[in-house]
């Protein structure tokens, strides 16, 4: 089982999320909240947060939630829908398990801004390997 501090130690090794400014806020069994403070590096040519930055935030929360049971889970399918543009502030991604984990796991991630507006929805499926997550 995972808790927030254990998750931070394990997922601190996610170099791309760290480079992107993604931070783990809270983690538990089948659950994760992550945040990203928007700055200039996240903006595209239209001066709104680039879709890849939002995807990275959602994908990180998805990874923590799906690996929280200690069995290595790797994404096999994801889908993201962008609902609103944002140019500043902090974005939060909340990932939750849709069903009891089996060999395949399904997760939903909602990305919101500080005003609780839904910025994006992300759905992902993982395949659980017969391997433990290092550190769990």
Secondary structure by P-SEA (a helix, b strand, c coil): cccaaaaaaaaccaaaaaaacccccccccccbbbbbccccccccccccccaaaaaaaaaaaaaaaaaccccbbbbcbbbbbbcccccccbbbbbbbbccccccbbbbbbbbbcccccccccccbbbbbcccccccc
